[in-house]
């Protein structure tokens, strides 16, 4: 899709047709297909979703050149965390299990010494992804939620928390990068299998996962880190 700025008057079905990435984005807001001809604004009203927040998220997710700047000032941190947690839930409960099933099927269709290496590499990568997501869910996100809640109070007290968003930023490694090695294993080093299409399907799914993780990371970099850094700055002024 071209780098257009999506507005509330656009039909959501048109966006889904233009950019397939919207298909995995929408369920994180509880929006299923069967969109009809409703605009984004109408769809958000039907699902009780804040329109401005939805537009912010979908623009950052689909457009790598989009930066929300001043729109971050009024962002609801609770909604942002819910979106990020829903993304993690999708990875853990849907995407990763599906990839695991595909890899198991592929292993049954080809006999090659590299099969063991593929299996080990894939399992190690998935473990790293799960550890990455667990750190965000159990450490970073609770900190952000507490910070946002405390900022609503007149007396800000975070003295019991030895943490700041800079720690998250330092640890925010690109977990999608190692997928390139996994794809190369499948493209370069395996002979033809009994089912050539299972390998193609796996490569499609890995590429889709890689792109999704990159888009997800961009939201955390451009939105989460920016807004929390501002909250921390405001906290020190009190």
JONOR-V431329 format. One line per field, one symbol per residue. ss: DSSP state (2 for helix, 1 for strand, 0 for the rest). psi: psi as a letter, one per 30 degrees, with the letter a starting at -180 (. if undefined). A space follows every 10 residues. Layout:
ss=???
psi=???
This chain:
ss=0000000000 1222222200 0222222220 0000000012 2222220000 2222222222 2200000022 2222002222 2222222222 2222222222 2222222220 0002222222 2222222222 2222222222 2222222222 2000000000 0000222222 2000000022 2222222200 0000022222 2222222222 2222222222 2222222222 22222220
psi=kliljklffk keeeeeeejf ffefeeffgg kllhfbgkle eeeeeeghkj eeeeeeeeee efjffkkfcf ffegkjeeee eeeeeeeeee eefeeeeeee eeeeeefffk jkffeeeeee eeeeeeeeee eeeeeeefee eeeeeeeeee fflejkjgfg jillfeeeee filjffeffe eeeeeeeegk lklfjffeee eeeeeeeeee eeeeeeeeee efdeeeeeee eeeeeff.
